[in-house]
């Protein structure tokens, strides 16, 4: 099942691929891995126009990834990836 997730002014896509299972394209909702985890996300990273709403969106994705057993998350600008 593929689904999109609305977060404040950002979109993300969760897809289930036959070979890999669930994946999440976090794009700019979580540009780096630390921004997806509500425990490590910075409240004011200097990028988000509305840091509170951005954190709420990231929490939605974090919970979705956990609930759906996401095996791969692709971030928008993660230098490690």
N, CA, C and O atoms as a Maestro MAE file, in Angstrom:
{
 s_m_m2io_version
 :::
 2.0.0
}

f_m_ct {
 s_m_title
 :::
 protein
 m_atom[324] {
  # First column is atom index #
  i_m_mmod_type
  r_m_x_coord
  r_m_y_coord
  r_m_z_coord
  i_m_residue_number
  s_m_chain_name
  s_m_pdb_residue_name
  s_m_pdb_atom_name
  i_m_atomic_number
  :::
  1 25 0.838 -1.164 0.000 1 A "UNK " " N  " 7
  2 3 0.000 0.000 0.000 1 A "UNK " " CA " 6
  3 2 0.890 1.237 0.000 1 A "UNK " " C  " 6
  4 15 1.836 1.323 0.783 1 A "UNK " " O  " 8
  5 25 0.601 2.162 -0.847 2 A "UNK " " N  " 7
  6 3 1.312 3.426 -0.902 2 A "UNK " " CA " 6
  7 2 0.407 4.506 -0.331 2 A "UNK " " C  " 6
  8 15 -0.800 4.505 -0.574 2 A "UNK " " O  " 8
  9 25 0.981 5.413 0.415 3 A "UNK " " N  " 7
  10 3 0.183 6.508 0.940 3 A "UNK " " CA " 6
  11 2 1.058 7.729 1.116 3 A "UNK " " C  " 6
  12 15 2.263 7.632 1.344 3 A "UNK " " O  " 8
  13 25 0.422 8.878 1.006 4 A "UNK " " N  " 7
  14 3 1.155 10.112 1.267 4 A "UNK " " CA " 6
  15 2 0.765 10.586 2.652 4 A "UNK " " C  " 6
  16 15 -0.323 10.294 3.147 4 A "UNK " " O  " 8
  17 25 1.656 11.307 3.255 5 A "UNK " " N  " 7
  18 3 1.429 11.841 4.591 5 A "UNK " " CA " 6
  19 2 1.546 13.350 4.489 5 A "UNK " " C  " 6
  20 15 2.557 13.872 4.020 5 A "UNK " " O  " 8
  21 25 0.513 14.045 4.926 6 A "UNK " " N  " 7
  22 3 0.563 15.501 4.947 6 A "UNK " " CA " 6
  23 2 1.174 15.944 6.258 6 A "UNK " " C  " 6
  24 15 0.721 15.557 7.335 6 A "UNK " " O  " 8
  25 25 2.185 16.740 6.156 7 A "UNK " " N  " 7
  26 3 2.738 17.414 7.313 7 A "UNK " " CA " 6
  27 2 2.763 18.879 6.942 7 A "UNK " " C  " 6
  28 15 2.649 19.206 5.761 7 A "UNK " " O  " 8
  29 25 2.903 19.746 7.876 8 A "UNK " " N  " 7
  30 3 2.793 21.168 7.604 8 A "UNK " " CA " 6
  31 2 3.703 21.607 6.468 8 A "UNK " " C  " 6
  32 15 4.928 21.588 6.589 8 A "UNK " " O  " 8
  33 25 3.088 21.997 5.378 9 A "UNK " " N  " 7
  34 3 3.783 22.544 4.207 9 A "UNK " " CA " 6
  35 2 4.816 21.600 3.592 9 A "UNK " " C  " 6
  36 15 5.616 22.019 2.756 9 A "UNK " " O  " 8
  37 25 4.804 20.365 3.990 10 A "UNK " " N  " 7
  38 3 5.692 19.357 3.421 10 A "UNK " " CA " 6
  39 2 4.873 18.102 3.144 10 A "UNK " " C  " 6
  40 15 3.807 17.893 3.723 10 A "UNK " " O  " 8
  41 25 5.388 17.288 2.260 11 A "UNK " " N  " 7
  42 3 4.738 16.002 1.994 11 A "UNK " " CA " 6
  43 2 5.779 14.919 2.106 11 A "UNK " " C  " 6
  44 15 6.973 15.153 1.916 11 A "UNK " " O  " 8
  45 25 5.311 13.737 2.416 12 A "UNK " " N  " 7
  46 3 6.171 12.566 2.475 12 A "UNK " " CA " 6
  47 2 5.388 11.420 1.850 12 A "UNK " " C  " 6
  48 15 4.164 11.485 1.736 12 A "UNK " " O  " 8
  49 25 6.084 10.391 1.456 13 A "UNK " " N  " 7
  50 3 5.442 9.256 0.816 13 A "UNK " " CA " 6
  51 2 5.904 7.968 1.463 13 A "UNK " " C  " 6
  52 15 7.102 7.740 1.632 13 A "UNK " " O  " 8
  53 25 4.955 7.132 1.823 14 A "UNK " " N  " 7
  54 3 5.252 5.805 2.347 14 A "UNK " " CA " 6
  55 2 4.811 4.814 1.285 14 A "UNK " " C  " 6
  56 15 3.683 4.876 0.797 14 A "UNK " " O  " 8
  57 25 5.693 3.908 0.932 15 A "UNK " " N  " 7
  58 3 5.382 2.919 -0.101 15 A "UNK " " CA " 6
  59 2 5.783 1.534 0.377 15 A "UNK " " C  " 6
  60 15 6.698 1.380 1.187 15 A "UNK " " O  " 8
  61 25 5.094 0.543 -0.130 16 A "UNK " " N  " 7
  62 3 5.444 -0.849 0.163 16 A "UNK " " CA " 6
  63 2 5.964 -1.469 -1.136 16 A "UNK " " C  " 6
  64 15 5.208 -1.687 -2.082 16 A "UNK " " O  " 8
  65 25 7.253 -1.743 -1.159 17 A "UNK " " N  " 7
  66 3 7.871 -2.319 -2.348 17 A "UNK " " CA " 6
  67 2 7.988 -3.834 -2.183 17 A "UNK " " C  " 6
  68 15 8.307 -4.312 -1.095 17 A "UNK " " O  " 8
  69 25 7.733 -4.590 -3.248 18 A "UNK " " N  " 7
  70 3 7.748 -6.051 -3.148 18 A "UNK " " CA " 6
  71 2 9.080 -6.619 -2.636 18 A "UNK " " C  " 6
  72 15 9.080 -7.581 -1.869 18 A "UNK " " O  " 8
  73 25 10.186 -6.048 -3.043 19 A "UNK " " N  " 7
  74 3 11.490 -6.601 -2.665 19 A "UNK " " CA " 6
  75 2 11.977 -6.136 -1.296 19 A "UNK " " C  " 6
  76 15 12.665 -6.881 -0.598 19 A "UNK " " O  " 8
  77 25 11.628 -4.919 -0.908 20 A "UNK " " N  " 7
  78 3 12.184 -4.358 0.324 20 A "UNK " " CA " 6
  79 2 11.173 -4.175 1.441 20 A "UNK " " C  " 6
  80 15 11.559 -4.017 2.599 20 A "UNK " " O  " 8
  81 25 9.903 -4.193 1.120 21 A "UNK " " N  " 7
  82 3 8.889 -3.910 2.129 21 A "UNK " " CA " 6
  83 2 8.648 -2.417 2.243 21 A "UNK " " C  " 6
  84 15 8.892 -1.677 1.291 21 A "UNK " " O  " 8
  85 25 8.166 -1.960 3.407 22 A "UNK " " N  " 7
  86 3 7.811 -0.553 3.558 22 A "UNK " " CA " 6
  87 2 9.031 0.368 3.534 22 A "UNK " " C  " 6
  88 15 10.042 0.102 4.184 22 A "UNK " " O  " 8
  89 25 8.914 1.456 2.771 23 A "UNK " " N  " 7
  90 3 9.938 2.496 2.762 23 A "UNK " " CA " 6
  91 2 9.245 3.836 2.970 23 A "UNK " " C  " 6
  92 15 8.042 3.968 2.747 23 A "UNK " " O  " 8
  93 25 10.011 4.818 3.394 24 A "UNK " " N  " 7
  94 3 9.478 6.147 3.626 24 A "UNK " " CA " 6
  95 2 10.377 7.160 2.939 24 A "UNK " " C  " 6
  96 15 11.586 7.194 3.167 24 A "UNK " " O  " 8
  97 25 9.769 7.986 2.093 25 A "UNK " " N  " 7
  98 3 10.476 9.105 1.477 25 A "UNK " " CA " 6
  99 2 10.116 10.334 2.296 25 A "UNK " " C  " 6
  100 15 9.065 10.942 2.092 25 A "UNK " " O  " 8
  101 25 10.988 10.692 3.215 26 A "UNK " " N  " 7
  102 3 10.701 11.771 4.159 26 A "UNK " " CA " 6
  103 2 10.880 13.148 3.534 26 A "UNK " " C  " 6
  104 15 10.299 14.125 4.008 26 A "UNK " " O  " 8
  105 25 11.674 13.233 2.479 27 A "UNK " " N  " 7
  106 3 11.931 14.461 1.744 27 A "UNK " " CA " 6
  107 2 12.332 15.567 2.726 27 A "UNK " " C  " 6
  108 15 13.270 15.381 3.501 27 A "UNK " " O  " 8
  109 25 11.643 16.715 2.711 28 A "UNK " " N  " 7
  110 3 12.018 17.836 3.572 28 A "UNK " " CA " 6
  111 2 11.304 17.836 4.920 28 A "UNK " " C  " 6
  112 15 11.617 18.659 5.782 28 A "UNK " " O  " 8
  113 25 10.363 16.939 5.112 29 A "UNK " " N  " 7
  114 3 9.736 16.852 6.429 29 A "UNK " " CA " 6
  115 2 10.784 16.475 7.463 29 A "UNK " " C  " 6
  116 15 10.746 16.930 8.606 29 A "UNK " " O  " 8
  117 25 11.707 15.645 7.045 30 A "UNK " " N  " 7
  118 3 12.874 15.294 7.859 30 A "UNK " " CA " 6
  119 2 14.046 15.240 6.885 30 A "UNK " " C  " 6
  120 15 14.292 14.211 6.255 30 A "UNK " " O  " 8
  121 25 14.754 16.335 6.767 31 A "UNK " " N  " 7
  122 3 15.847 16.416 5.807 31 A "UNK " " CA " 6
  123 2 17.023 15.536 6.203 31 A "UNK " " C  " 6
  124 15 17.790 15.096 5.345 31 A "UNK " " O  " 8
  125 25 17.168 15.278 7.499 32 A "UNK " " N  " 7
  126 3 18.230 14.420 8.021 32 A "UNK " " CA " 6
  127 2 17.627 13.470 9.041 32 A "UNK " " C  " 6
  128 15 16.547 13.730 9.570 32 A "UNK " " O  " 8
  129 25 18.309 12.384 9.317 33 A "UNK " " N  " 7
  130 3 17.786 11.377 10.238 33 A "UNK " " CA " 6
  131 2 17.444 11.962 11.605 33 A "UNK " " C  " 6
  132 15 16.413 11.608 12.178 33 A "UNK " " O  " 8
  133 25 18.272 12.837 12.133 34 A "UNK " " N  " 7
  134 3 18.027 13.416 13.456 34 A "UNK " " CA " 6
  135 2 16.732 14.225 13.503 34 A "UNK " " C  " 6
  136 15 16.149 14.393 14.575 34 A "UNK " " O  " 8
  137 25 16.276 14.726 12.358 35 A "UNK " " N  " 7
  138 3 15.042 15.513 12.327 35 A "UNK " " CA " 6
  139 2 13.793 14.640 12.367 35 A "UNK " " C  " 6
  140 15 12.703 15.146 12.636 35 A "UNK " " O  " 8
  141 25 13.923 13.364 12.110 36 A "UNK " " N  " 7
  142 3 12.766 12.475 12.152 36 A "UNK " " CA " 6
  143 2 12.476 12.024 13.578 36 A "UNK " " C  " 6
  144 15 11.315 11.843 13.946 36 A "UNK " " O  " 8
  145 25 13.504 11.843 14.370 37 A "UNK " " N  " 7
  146 3 13.349 11.351 15.732 37 A "UNK " " CA " 6
  147 2 12.948 12.508 16.649 37 A "UNK " " C  " 6
  148 15 13.710 13.464 16.799 37 A "UNK " " O  " 8
  149 25 11.754 12.435 17.271 38 A "UNK " " N  " 7
  150 3 11.314 13.539 18.120 38 A "UNK " " CA " 6
  151 2 12.238 13.781 19.322 38 A "UNK " " C  " 6
  152 15 12.209 14.864 19.906 38 A "UNK " " O  " 8
  153 25 13.040 12.810 19.690 39 A "UNK " " N  " 7
  154 3 13.947 12.973 20.819 39 A "UNK " " CA " 6
  155 2 15.193 13.779 20.436 39 A "UNK " " C  " 6
  156 15 15.831 14.368 21.308 39 A "UNK " " O  " 8
  157 25 15.547 13.813 19.152 40 A "UNK " " N  " 7
  158 3 16.755 14.512 18.740 40 A "UNK " " CA " 6
  159 2 16.482 15.720 17.847 40 A "UNK " " C  " 6
  160 15 17.398 16.487 17.549 40 A "UNK " " O  " 8
  161 25 15.243 15.894 17.421 41 A "UNK " " N  " 7
  162 3 14.928 17.011 16.530 41 A "UNK " " CA " 6
  163 2 15.141 18.344 17.257 41 A "UNK " " C  " 6
  164 15 14.678 18.533 18.382 41 A "UNK " " O  " 8
  165 25 15.830 19.234 16.613 42 A "UNK " " N  " 7
  166 3 16.043 20.563 17.180 42 A "UNK " " CA " 6
  167 2 14.759 21.366 17.073 42 A "UNK " " C  " 6
  168 15 14.096 21.340 16.035 42 A "UNK " " O  " 8
  169 25 14.406 22.069 18.116 43 A "UNK " " N  " 7
  170 3 13.190 22.883 18.084 43 A "UNK " " CA " 6
  171 2 13.304 24.025 17.103 43 A "UNK " " C  " 6
  172 15 12.334 24.355 16.422 43 A "UNK " " O  " 8
  173 25 14.456 24.627 17.020 44 A "UNK " " N  " 7
  174 3 14.650 25.729 16.083 44 A "UNK " " CA " 6
  175 2 15.939 25.468 15.312 44 A "UNK " " C  " 6
  176 15 17.033 25.769 15.788 44 A "UNK " " O  " 8
  177 25 15.795 24.909 14.128 45 A "UNK " " N  " 7
  178 3 16.970 24.570 13.330 45 A "UNK " " CA " 6
  179 2 17.347 25.673 12.346 45 A "UNK " " C  " 6
  180 15 18.297 25.529 11.577 45 A "UNK " " O  " 8
  181 25 16.603 26.770 12.375 46 A "UNK " " N  " 7
  182 3 16.913 27.888 11.492 46 A "UNK " " CA " 6
  183 2 16.356 27.744 10.089 46 A "UNK " " C  " 6
  184 15 16.516 28.642 9.263 46 A "UNK " " O  " 8
  185 25 15.705 26.629 9.811 47 A "UNK " " N  " 7
  186 3 15.175 26.374 8.475 47 A "UNK " " CA " 6
  187 2 13.647 26.409 8.476 47 A "UNK " " C  " 6
  188 15 13.034 26.993 7.583 47 A "UNK " " O  " 8
  189 25 13.044 25.789 9.472 48 A "UNK " " N  " 7
  190 3 11.589 25.683 9.528 48 A "UNK " " CA " 6
  191 2 10.952 27.040 9.801 48 A "UNK " " C  " 6
  192 15 11.363 27.747 10.720 48 A "UNK " " O  " 8
  193 25 9.955 27.401 9.009 49 A "UNK " " N  " 7
  194 3 9.232 28.640 9.249 49 A "UNK " " CA " 6
  195 2 8.375 28.538 10.504 49 A "UNK " " C  " 6
  196 15 8.175 29.528 11.209 49 A "UNK " " O  " 8
  197 25 7.876 27.350 10.778 50 A "UNK " " N  " 7
  198 3 7.073 27.103 11.979 50 A "UNK " " CA " 6
  199 2 7.640 25.869 12.672 50 A "UNK " " C  " 6
  200 15 7.191 24.757 12.396 50 A "UNK " " O  " 8
  201 25 8.611 26.034 13.562 51 A "UNK " " N  " 7
  202 3 9.286 24.892 14.185 51 A "UNK " " CA " 6
  203 2 8.351 23.945 14.932 51 A "UNK " " C  " 6
  204 15 8.577 22.735 14.938 51 A "UNK " " O  " 8
  205 25 7.314 24.473 15.555 52 A "UNK " " N  " 7
  206 3 6.395 23.610 16.307 52 A "UNK " " CA " 6
  207 2 5.637 22.698 15.352 52 A "UNK " " C  " 6
  208 15 5.552 21.492 15.583 52 A "UNK " " O  " 8
  209 25 5.087 23.264 14.283 53 A "UNK " " N  " 7
  210 3 4.361 22.447 13.304 53 A "UNK " " CA " 6
  211 2 5.296 21.472 12.593 53 A "UNK " " C  " 6
  212 15 4.895 20.353 12.275 53 A "UNK " " O  " 8
  213 25 6.520 21.881 12.344 54 A "UNK " " N  " 7
  214 3 7.490 20.985 11.715 54 A "UNK " " CA " 6
  215 2 7.786 19.797 12.620 54 A "UNK " " C  " 6
  216 15 7.913 18.669 12.146 54 A "UNK " " O  " 8
  217 25 7.895 20.046 13.909 55 A "UNK " " N  " 7
  218 3 8.143 18.956 14.864 55 A "UNK " " CA " 6
  219 2 6.944 18.015 14.938 55 A "UNK " " C  " 6
  220 15 7.113 16.803 15.070 55 A "UNK " " O  " 8
  221 25 5.738 18.566 14.854 56 A "UNK " " N  " 7
  222 3 4.530 17.730 14.846 56 A "UNK " " CA " 6
  223 2 4.527 16.842 13.602 56 A "UNK " " C  " 6
  224 15 4.212 15.656 13.691 56 A "UNK " " O  " 8
  225 25 4.872 17.401 12.454 57 A "UNK " " N  " 7
  226 3 4.944 16.615 11.219 57 A "UNK " " CA " 6
  227 2 5.979 15.518 11.307 57 A "UNK " " C  " 6
  228 15 5.740 14.395 10.864 57 A "UNK " " O  " 8
  229 25 7.129 15.836 11.876 58 A "UNK " " N  " 7
  230 3 8.177 14.829 12.026 58 A "UNK " " CA " 6
  231 2 7.719 13.714 12.957 58 A "UNK " " C  " 6
  232 15 8.014 12.543 12.717 58 A "UNK " " O  " 8
  233 25 7.007 14.067 14.009 59 A "UNK " " N  " 7
  234 3 6.492 13.040 14.933 59 A "UNK " " CA " 6
  235 2 5.513 12.112 14.214 59 A "UNK " " C  " 6
  236 15 5.531 10.903 14.442 59 A "UNK " " O  " 8
  237 25 4.653 12.667 13.344 60 A "UNK " " N  " 7
  238 3 3.725 11.833 12.566 60 A "UNK " " CA " 6
  239 2 4.494 10.810 11.739 60 A "UNK " " C  " 6
  240 15 4.127 9.636 11.688 60 A "UNK " " O  " 8
  241 25 5.569 11.269 11.090 61 A "UNK " " N  " 7
  242 3 6.362 10.351 10.273 61 A "UNK " " CA " 6
  243 2 7.078 9.320 11.128 61 A "UNK " " C  " 6
  244 15 7.142 8.146 10.761 61 A "UNK " " O  " 8
  245 25 7.616 9.745 12.261 62 A "UNK " " N  " 7
  246 3 8.298 8.834 13.169 62 A "UNK " " CA " 6
  247 2 7.338 7.725 13.614 62 A "UNK " " C  " 6
  248 15 7.699 6.548 13.611 62 A "UNK " " O  " 8
  249 25 6.127 8.103 13.993 63 A "UNK " " N  " 7
  250 3 5.126 7.130 14.435 63 A "UNK " " CA " 6
  251 2 4.685 6.221 13.295 63 A "UNK " " C  " 6
  252 15 4.491 5.023 13.497 63 A "UNK " " O  " 8
  253 25 4.526 6.783 12.095 64 A "UNK " " N  " 7
  254 3 4.172 5.977 10.929 64 A "UNK " " CA " 6
  255 2 5.253 4.942 10.642 64 A "UNK " " C  " 6
  256 15 4.952 3.768 10.425 64 A "UNK " " O  " 8
  257 25 6.499 5.372 10.641 65 A "UNK " " N  " 7
  258 3 7.613 4.463 10.360 65 A "UNK " " CA " 6
  259 2 7.656 3.323 11.369 65 A "UNK " " C  " 6
  260 15 7.891 2.170 11.008 65 A "UNK " " O  " 8
  261 25 7.433 3.648 12.607 66 A "UNK " " N  " 7
  262 3 7.438 2.632 13.665 66 A "UNK " " CA " 6
  263 2 6.262 1.664 13.490 66 A "UNK " " C  " 6
  264 15 6.439 0.446 13.531 66 A "UNK " " O  " 8
  265 25 5.076 2.213 13.295 67 A "UNK " " N  " 7
  266 3 3.854 1.401 13.167 67 A "UNK " " CA " 6
  267 2 3.894 0.488 11.941 67 A "UNK " " C  " 6
  268 15 3.466 -0.664 12.012 67 A "UNK " " O  " 8
  269 25 4.405 0.998 10.818 68 A "UNK " " N  " 7
  270 3 4.405 0.247 9.564 68 A "UNK " " CA " 6
  271 2 5.642 -0.631 9.378 68 A "UNK " " C  " 6
  272 15 5.732 -1.379 8.404 68 A "UNK " " O  " 8
  273 25 6.590 -0.544 10.303 69 A "UNK " " N  " 7
  274 3 7.806 -1.349 10.180 69 A "UNK " " CA " 6
  275 2 8.668 -0.920 9.003 69 A "UNK " " C  " 6
  276 15 9.229 -1.756 8.296 69 A "UNK " " O  " 8
  277 25 8.770 0.392 8.799 70 A "UNK " " N  " 7
  278 3 9.552 0.927 7.680 70 A "UNK " " CA " 6
  279 2 11.001 0.460 7.800 70 A "UNK " " C  " 6
  280 15 11.626 0.608 8.851 70 A "UNK " " O  " 8
  281 25 11.526 -0.100 6.719 71 A "UNK " " N  " 7
  282 3 12.886 -0.633 6.717 71 A "UNK " " CA " 6
  283 2 13.905 0.330 6.141 71 A "UNK " " C  " 6
  284 15 15.103 0.201 6.394 71 A "UNK " " O  " 8
  285 25 13.429 1.300 5.361 72 A "UNK " " N  " 7
  286 3 14.318 2.272 4.737 72 A "UNK " " CA " 6
  287 2 13.626 3.619 4.717 72 A "UNK " " C  " 6
  288 15 12.481 3.733 4.277 72 A "UNK " " O  " 8
  289 25 14.322 4.637 5.193 73 A "UNK " " N  " 7
  290 3 13.830 6.010 5.107 73 A "UNK " " CA " 6
  291 2 14.832 6.817 4.304 73 A "UNK " " C  " 6
  292 15 16.030 6.801 4.583 73 A "UNK " " O  " 8
  293 25 14.326 7.525 3.302 74 A "UNK " " N  " 7
  294 3 15.175 8.377 2.476 74 A "UNK " " CA " 6
  295 2 14.887 9.819 2.883 74 A "UNK " " C  " 6
  296 15 13.753 10.291 2.814 74 A "UNK " " O  " 8
  297 25 15.944 10.500 3.308 75 A "UNK " " N  " 7
  298 3 15.823 11.867 3.796 75 A "UNK " " CA " 6
  299 2 16.148 12.845 2.671 75 A "UNK " " C  " 6
  300 15 16.782 12.481 1.680 75 A "UNK " " O  " 8
  301 25 15.708 14.089 2.835 76 A "UNK " " N  " 7
  302 3 15.851 15.094 1.794 76 A "UNK " " CA " 6
  303 2 17.283 15.543 1.517 76 A "UNK " " C  " 6
  304 15 17.679 15.700 0.362 76 A "UNK " " O  " 8
  305 25 18.051 15.749 2.577 77 A "UNK " " N  " 7
  306 3 19.406 16.284 2.382 77 A "UNK " " CA " 6
  307 2 20.379 15.654 3.384 77 A "UNK " " C  " 6
  308 15 21.208 16.363 3.956 77 A "UNK " " O  " 8
  309 25 20.299 14.402 3.598 78 A "UNK " " N  " 7
  310 3 21.171 13.750 4.585 78 A "UNK " " CA " 6
  311 2 22.509 13.413 3.955 78 A "UNK " " C  " 6
  312 15 22.579 12.562 3.068 78 A "UNK " " O  " 8
  313 25 23.564 14.063 4.398 79 A "UNK " " N  " 7
  314 3 24.893 13.832 3.837 79 A "UNK " " CA " 6
  315 2 25.388 12.403 4.041 79 A "UNK " " C  " 6
  316 15 26.188 11.912 3.245 79 A "UNK " " O  " 8
  317 25 24.934 11.738 5.076 80 A "UNK " " N  " 7
  318 3 25.332 10.349 5.330 80 A "UNK " " CA " 6
  319 2 24.771 9.437 4.230 80 A "UNK " " C  " 6
  320 15 25.455 8.522 3.771 80 A "UNK " " O  " 8
  321 25 23.536 9.689 3.815 81 A "UNK " " N  " 7
  322 3 22.950 8.865 2.766 81 A "UNK " " CA " 6
  323 2 23.587 9.187 1.446 81 A "UNK " " C  " 6
  324 15 23.229 8.596 0.427 81 A "UNK " " O  " 8
  :::
 }
 m_bond[323] {
  # First column is bond index #
  i_m_from
  i_m_to
  i_m_order
  :::
  1 1 2 1
  2 2 3 1
  3 3 4 2
  4 3 5 1
  5 5 6 1
  6 6 7 1
  7 7 8 2
  8 7 9 1
  9 9 10 1
  10 10 11 1
  11 11 12 2
  12 11 13 1
  13 13 14 1
  14 14 15 1
  15 15 16 2
  16 15 17 1
  17 17 18 1
  18 18 19 1
  19 19 20 2
  20 19 21 1
  21 21 22 1
  22 22 23 1
  23 23 24 2
  24 23 25 1
  25 25 26 1
  26 26 27 1
  27 27 28 2
  28 27 29 1
  29 29 30 1
  30 30 31 1
  31 31 32 2
  32 31 33 1
  33 33 34 1
  34 34 35 1
  35 35 36 2
  36 35 37 1
  37 37 38 1
  38 38 39 1
  39 39 40 2
  40 39 41 1
  41 41 42 1
  42 42 43 1
  43 43 44 2
  44 43 45 1
  45 45 46 1
  46 46 47 1
  47 47 48 2
  48 47 49 1
  49 49 50 1
  50 50 51 1
  51 51 52 2
  52 51 53 1
  53 53 54 1
  54 54 55 1
  55 55 56 2
  56 55 57 1
  57 57 58 1
  58 58 59 1
  59 59 60 2
  60 59 61 1
  61 61 62 1
  62 62 63 1
  63 63 64 2
  64 63 65 1
  65 65 66 1
  66 66 67 1
  67 67 68 2
  68 67 69 1
  69 69 70 1
  70 70 71 1
  71 71 72 2
  72 71 73 1
  73 73 74 1
  74 74 75 1
  75 75 76 2
  76 75 77 1
  77 77 78 1
  78 78 79 1
  79 79 80 2
  80 79 81 1
  81 81 82 1
  82 82 83 1
  83 83 84 2
  84 83 85 1
  85 85 86 1
  86 86 87 1
  87 87 88 2
  88 87 89 1
  89 89 90 1
  90 90 91 1
  91 91 92 2
  92 91 93 1
  93 93 94 1
  94 94 95 1
  95 95 96 2
  96 95 97 1
  97 97 98 1
  98 98 99 1
  99 99 100 2
  100 99 101 1
  101 101 102 1
  102 102 103 1
  103 103 104 2
  104 103 105 1
  105 105 106 1
  106 106 107 1
  107 107 108 2
  108 107 109 1
  109 109 110 1
  110 110 111 1
  111 111 112 2
  112 111 113 1
  113 113 114 1
  114 114 115 1
  115 115 116 2
  116 115 117 1
  117 117 118 1
  118 118 119 1
  119 119 120 2
  120 119 121 1
  121 121 122 1
  122 122 123 1
  123 123 124 2
  124 123 125 1
  125 125 126 1
  126 126 127 1
  127 127 128 2
  128 127 129 1
  129 129 130 1
  130 130 131 1
  131 131 132 2
  132 131 133 1
  133 133 134 1
  134 134 135 1
  135 135 136 2
  136 135 137 1
  137 137 138 1
  138 138 139 1
  139 139 140 2
  140 139 141 1
  141 141 142 1
  142 142 143 1
  143 143 144 2
  144 143 145 1
  145 145 146 1
  146 146 147 1
  147 147 148 2
  148 147 149 1
  149 149 150 1
  150 150 151 1
  151 151 152 2
  152 151 153 1
  153 153 154 1
  154 154 155 1
  155 155 156 2
  156 155 157 1
  157 157 158 1
  158 158 159 1
  159 159 160 2
  160 159 161 1
  161 161 162 1
  162 162 163 1
  163 163 164 2
  164 163 165 1
  165 165 166 1
  166 166 167 1
  167 167 168 2
  168 167 169 1
  169 169 170 1
  170 170 171 1
  171 171 172 2
  172 171 173 1
  173 173 174 1
  174 174 175 1
  175 175 176 2
  176 175 177 1
  177 177 178 1
  178 178 179 1
  179 179 180 2
  180 179 181 1
  181 181 182 1
  182 182 183 1
  183 183 184 2
  184 183 185 1
  185 185 186 1
  186 186 187 1
  187 187 188 2
  188 187 189 1
  189 189 190 1
  190 190 191 1
  191 191 192 2
  192 191 193 1
  193 193 194 1
  194 194 195 1
  195 195 196 2
  196 195 197 1
  197 197 198 1
  198 198 199 1
  199 199 200 2
  200 199 201 1
  201 201 202 1
  202 202 203 1
  203 203 204 2
  204 203 205 1
  205 205 206 1
  206 206 207 1
  207 207 208 2
  208 207 209 1
  209 209 210 1
  210 210 211 1
  211 211 212 2
  212 211 213 1
  213 213 214 1
  214 214 215 1
  215 215 216 2
  216 215 217 1
  217 217 218 1
  218 218 219 1
  219 219 220 2
  220 219 221 1
  221 221 222 1
  222 222 223 1
  223 223 224 2
  224 223 225 1
  225 225 226 1
  226 226 227 1
  227 227 228 2
  228 227 229 1
  229 229 230 1
  230 230 231 1
  231 231 232 2
  232 231 233 1
  233 233 234 1
  234 234 235 1
  235 235 236 2
  236 235 237 1
  237 237 238 1
  238 238 239 1
  239 239 240 2
  240 239 241 1
  241 241 242 1
  242 242 243 1
  243 243 244 2
  244 243 245 1
  245 245 246 1
  246 246 247 1
  247 247 248 2
  248 247 249 1
  249 249 250 1
  250 250 251 1
  251 251 252 2
  252 251 253 1
  253 253 254 1
  254 254 255 1
  255 255 256 2
  256 255 257 1
  257 257 258 1
  258 258 259 1
  259 259 260 2
  260 259 261 1
  261 261 262 1
  262 262 263 1
  263 263 264 2
  264 263 265 1
  265 265 266 1
  266 266 267 1
  267 267 268 2
  268 267 269 1
  269 269 270 1
  270 270 271 1
  271 271 272 2
  272 271 273 1
  273 273 274 1
  274 274 275 1
  275 275 276 2
  276 275 277 1
  277 277 278 1
  278 278 279 1
  279 279 280 2
  280 279 281 1
  281 281 282 1
  282 282 283 1
  283 283 284 2
  284 283 285 1
  285 285 286 1
  286 286 287 1
  287 287 288 2
  288 287 289 1
  289 289 290 1
  290 290 291 1
  291 291 292 2
  292 291 293 1
  293 293 294 1
  294 294 295 1
  295 295 296 2
  296 295 297 1
  297 297 298 1
  298 298 299 1
  299 299 300 2
  300 299 301 1
  301 301 302 1
  302 302 303 1
  303 303 304 2
  304 303 305 1
  305 305 306 1
  306 306 307 1
  307 307 308 2
  308 307 309 1
  309 309 310 1
  310 310 311 1
  311 311 312 2
  312 311 313 1
  313 313 314 1
  314 314 315 1
  315 315 316 2
  316 315 317 1
  317 317 318 1
  318 318 319 1
  319 319 320 2
  320 319 321 1
  321 321 322 1
  322 322 323 1
  323 323 324 2
  :::
 }
}
